[in-house]
């Protein structure tokens, strides 16, 4: 209930500067063009040559409810925000964590809450139990993500404590990180709670958790240009409608996101 009240308050404050019936300036009239790197299960990833995932379904629904056609523009993760700021896309939707650094250059519509989760192969031979136990181990992470930053922080803490640093293997996308763990090329992998849940669901008996989630109150959001309040108002109105009629909860269930991933 509290989260729902906070969400409604945030939407009301936003709508004070723009109304949902104001027309945003889109890259292409009638189309909501959004940039994404489809390598982050279960938010966006490739299946049978097509982008699928929670974000893909979410943007399809939000666009439809806002009177637009959803158009994904695949790109490298590191290029999503530059493409947004360069007016090549209308929104960035790629499992983007809402961080203070990103909020300096972009506005966000939060739609999920995640944490960081360590995964190991079944049996947990290295007895991994949280970031402090990664010292001296080889850990796989998706490149240029918050997970890479988190493991670098853990490595620095290992060094400060006089222990061996973490050997970090940064790879493009969560699928490659999962493959490295399966092949034994890393001792552990760090990804989002949602991604870890999807991996365990898709490959039962392969993985287990290497401790409880950490940094577990991180918001994931749709990135928008700070001057595009009309589009933000439309998307916020649409997502609240999805919450009200159950479509949002249905998407969480469809993509096996943990209950605590709900932002509403």
C-alpha positions as CSV (number, residue, x, y, z in Angstrom):
1,X,0.0,0.0,0.0
2,X,2.8,2.4,0.9
3,X,4.6,1.8,-2.4
4,X,1.3,2.4,-4.3
5,X,0.7,5.7,-2.5
6,X,4.3,6.9,-3.2
7,X,3.9,5.9,-6.9
8,X,0.6,7.8,-7.2
9,X,2.2,10.9,-5.5
10,X,5.1,10.8,-7.9
11,X,2.8,10.6,-10.9
12,X,0.7,13.5,-9.6
13,X,3.8,15.7,-9.1
14,X,5.0,14.9,-12.6
15,X,1.6,15.6,-14.2
16,X,1.7,19.1,-12.6
17,X,4.2,20.0,-15.4
18,X,2.6,18.2,-18.2
19,X,-0.6,16.4,-19.0
20,X,-1.1,12.9,-20.5
21,X,-3.0,14.4,-23.4
22,X,-0.1,16.7,-24.4
23,X,1.6,15.5,-27.5
24,X,5.3,14.6,-27.1
25,X,7.9,15.3,-29.8
26,X,8.8,11.9,-31.1
27,X,11.7,10.9,-33.3
28,X,9.1,9.5,-35.8
29,X,5.5,10.5,-35.6
30,X,3.2,7.9,-34.2
31,X,6.1,5.6,-33.1
32,X,7.6,5.3,-29.7
33,X,11.2,4.5,-30.6
34,X,13.2,3.0,-27.7
35,X,16.8,1.9,-27.6
36,X,17.8,-1.4,-25.9
37,X,20.6,-3.9,-25.7
38,X,18.7,-7.3,-25.8
39,X,21.1,-9.2,-23.7
40,X,19.6,-8.9,-20.2
41,X,17.3,-11.9,-19.3
42,X,14.4,-11.6,-18.5
43,X,14.1,-7.9,-19.4
44,X,15.2,-8.1,-23.0
45,X,16.9,-10.8,-24.9
46,X,16.9,-12.6,-28.3
47,X,14.7,-15.6,-28.9
48,X,14.4,-17.1,-32.4
49,X,16.0,-14.0,-33.8
50,X,13.5,-11.6,-32.2
51,X,13.8,-9.4,-29.1
52,X,11.5,-10.7,-26.3
53,X,11.2,-10.1,-22.5
54,X,9.5,-8.1,-19.8
55,X,10.7,-4.7,-21.2
56,X,9.6,-5.6,-24.7
57,X,6.1,-6.5,-23.5
58,X,5.9,-3.5,-21.2
59,X,6.8,-1.0,-23.9
60,X,4.4,-2.7,-26.3
61,X,1.6,-2.2,-23.8
62,X,2.6,1.3,-22.8
63,X,2.9,2.5,-26.4
64,X,-0.5,1.0,-27.3
65,X,-2.2,2.7,-24.3
66,X,-0.5,6.0,-25.2
67,X,-1.6,5.9,-28.9
68,X,1.8,4.9,-30.4
69,X,3.4,1.9,-32.0
70,X,6.3,0.4,-30.0
71,X,9.6,0.3,-32.1
72,X,12.7,-1.2,-30.5
73,X,16.1,-0.1,-31.8
74,X,18.7,-2.7,-30.7
75,X,22.1,-1.3,-29.8
76,X,25.0,-1.8,-27.4
77,X,24.2,-1.2,-23.8
78,X,26.8,1.6,-23.5
79,X,25.1,3.4,-26.4
80,X,21.6,3.6,-25.0
81,X,21.9,6.8,-23.1
82,X,24.0,8.6,-25.7
83,X,21.4,7.7,-28.4
84,X,18.7,9.2,-26.1
85,X,20.6,12.4,-25.5
86,X,21.4,12.6,-29.2
87,X,17.7,12.5,-30.0
88,X,18.0,9.3,-32.0
89,X,15.5,7.5,-29.8
90,X,12.6,8.6,-27.6
91,X,13.4,6.4,-24.6
92,X,16.1,4.1,-23.3
93,X,14.7,0.8,-21.9
94,X,17.4,-1.8,-21.2
95,X,17.2,-2.8,-17.6
96,X,18.6,0.6,-16.7
97,X,19.3,1.1,-13.1
98,X,18.2,4.5,-11.8
99,X,21.4,5.9,-10.4
100,X,22.3,9.4,-9.2
101,X,24.9,9.6,-12.1
102,X,22.3,8.8,-14.7
103,X,19.7,11.1,-13.2
104,X,22.1,14.0,-13.8
105,X,21.5,13.6,-17.6
106,X,18.2,11.8,-17.9
107,X,14.8,11.5,-16.3
108,X,13.3,8.2,-15.4
109,X,10.0,6.4,-15.1
110,X,10.7,3.6,-12.6
111,X,8.9,0.3,-13.3
112,X,10.7,-2.4,-11.3
113,X,12.9,-3.0,-8.3
114,X,15.9,-5.4,-8.3
115,X,19.0,-6.3,-6.3
116,X,22.3,-7.9,-7.1
117,X,22.5,-11.6,-6.7
118,X,25.5,-14.0,-6.8
119,X,24.9,-17.3,-8.5
120,X,27.1,-20.4,-8.4
121,X,26.9,-23.9,-9.8
122,X,24.9,-26.4,-7.9
123,X,26.9,-27.7,-4.9
124,X,28.6,-24.3,-4.3
125,X,32.1,-25.9,-4.1
126,X,33.7,-22.6,-3.2
127,X,31.3,-22.0,-0.4
128,X,30.3,-18.5,-1.7
129,X,28.0,-16.6,0.7
130,X,27.9,-13.0,-0.2
131,X,30.3,-10.4,-1.7
132,X,32.8,-10.7,1.1
133,X,33.4,-14.4,0.2
134,X,34.4,-13.6,-3.4
135,X,38.0,-12.7,-2.5
136,X,40.5,-14.7,-4.7
137,X,37.7,-16.1,-6.9
138,X,37.0,-15.5,-10.6
139,X,33.6,-13.8,-11.1
140,X,31.7,-13.2,-14.3
141,X,29.6,-10.0,-14.8
142,X,27.9,-8.3,-17.7
143,X,30.3,-5.6,-19.0
144,X,29.5,-1.9,-18.3
145,X,26.8,-2.6,-15.7
146,X,26.1,-2.0,-12.1
147,X,27.1,-5.6,-11.4
148,X,30.6,-5.0,-12.7
149,X,30.8,-1.9,-10.4
150,X,29.6,-4.0,-7.4
151,X,32.2,-6.7,-7.9
152,X,35.0,-4.1,-8.4
153,X,33.9,-2.7,-5.0
154,X,34.0,-6.1,-3.4
155,X,37.5,-6.6,-4.9
156,X,38.7,-3.3,-3.4
157,X,37.3,-4.4,0.0
158,X,39.1,-7.7,-0.3
159,X,42.4,-5.9,-1.0
160,X,41.8,-3.4,1.8
161,X,41.4,-6.4,4.2
162,X,44.7,-7.9,3.0
163,X,43.0,-10.7,1.0
164,X,43.3,-11.7,-2.7
165,X,41.4,-9.5,-5.1
166,X,38.5,-10.7,-7.2
167,X,39.4,-11.7,-10.7
168,X,36.7,-10.1,-12.8
169,X,35.6,-11.5,-16.2
170,X,33.4,-8.9,-17.9
171,X,31.4,-10.3,-20.8
172,X,28.7,-8.8,-23.2
173,X,25.3,-9.7,-21.8
174,X,23.9,-12.0,-19.1
175,X,23.7,-15.0,-21.5
176,X,27.5,-15.0,-21.9
177,X,27.9,-14.7,-18.2
178,X,25.6,-17.7,-17.6
179,X,27.5,-19.7,-20.2
180,X,30.9,-18.9,-18.6
181,X,29.5,-20.2,-15.2
182,X,28.1,-23.3,-16.8
183,X,31.5,-24.1,-18.5
184,X,33.4,-23.5,-15.2
185,X,35.3,-20.5,-16.6
186,X,34.2,-18.5,-13.5
187,X,33.5,-19.5,-9.9
188,X,30.5,-17.3,-9.6
189,X,28.4,-14.8,-11.5
190,X,26.7,-11.6,-10.4
191,X,23.6,-10.4,-12.0
192,X,20.2,-9.0,-11.1
193,X,17.8,-10.8,-8.8
194,X,15.3,-11.0,-11.7
195,X,17.9,-12.4,-14.1
196,X,19.1,-14.9,-11.5
197,X,15.5,-16.1,-11.0
198,X,15.1,-16.5,-14.7
199,X,18.3,-18.5,-15.0
200,X,17.3,-20.8,-12.2
201,X,13.9,-21.3,-13.7
202,X,15.1,-22.0,-17.2
203,X,17.9,-24.4,-16.1
204,X,16.6,-26.2,-12.9
205,X,19.2,-28.0,-10.9
206,X,22.1,-26.1,-12.6
207,X,22.6,-23.1,-10.2
208,X,22.1,-22.1,-6.6
209,X,22.3,-18.8,-4.8
210,X,25.6,-17.6,-3.4
211,X,24.1,-15.7,-0.5
212,X,21.2,-13.3,-0.1
213,X,20.6,-10.4,-2.5
214,X,22.5,-7.2,-1.9
215,X,21.9,-3.6,-2.9
216,X,18.3,-4.9,-3.1
217,X,16.3,-1.7,-3.5
218,X,17.6,-0.5,-6.8
219,X,15.0,0.9,-9.2
220,X,14.9,0.0,-12.9
221,X,13.4,2.7,-15.1
222,X,12.6,4.0,-18.6
223,X,15.1,6.8,-19.4
224,X,13.8,9.9,-21.0
225,X,15.2,13.3,-21.9
226,X,14.7,15.7,-19.1
227,X,12.8,18.2,-21.3
228,X,10.3,15.6,-22.5
229,X,7.7,15.9,-19.8
230,X,4.7,15.2,-22.2
231,X,6.0,11.7,-23.0
232,X,6.8,11.1,-19.3
233,X,3.2,12.0,-18.4
234,X,1.8,9.6,-21.0
235,X,3.9,6.7,-19.9
236,X,3.2,7.3,-16.2
237,X,-0.5,7.4,-16.8
238,X,-0.3,4.2,-18.9
239,X,1.7,2.3,-16.3
240,X,-0.7,3.3,-13.6
241,X,-3.5,2.0,-15.7
242,X,-1.6,-1.3,-16.1
243,X,-1.2,-1.5,-12.3
244,X,-4.9,-0.9,-11.8
245,X,-6.2,-3.4,-14.3
246,X,-3.7,-6.2,-13.4
247,X,-1.7,-6.1,-16.6
248,X,1.5,-5.1,-14.8
249,X,1.2,-8.0,-12.3
250,X,0.5,-10.4,-15.2
251,X,3.8,-9.3,-16.9
252,X,5.8,-9.9,-13.7
253,X,4.3,-13.4,-13.5
254,X,4.8,-14.1,-17.2
255,X,8.5,-13.4,-17.0
256,X,9.1,-15.0,-13.6
257,X,10.2,-11.8,-11.9
258,X,10.2,-12.2,-8.1
259,X,7.3,-10.7,-6.2
260,X,9.7,-8.1,-4.6
261,X,10.4,-6.8,-8.2
262,X,7.1,-4.9,-8.2
263,X,7.6,-1.2,-8.0
264,X,3.9,-0.7,-7.1
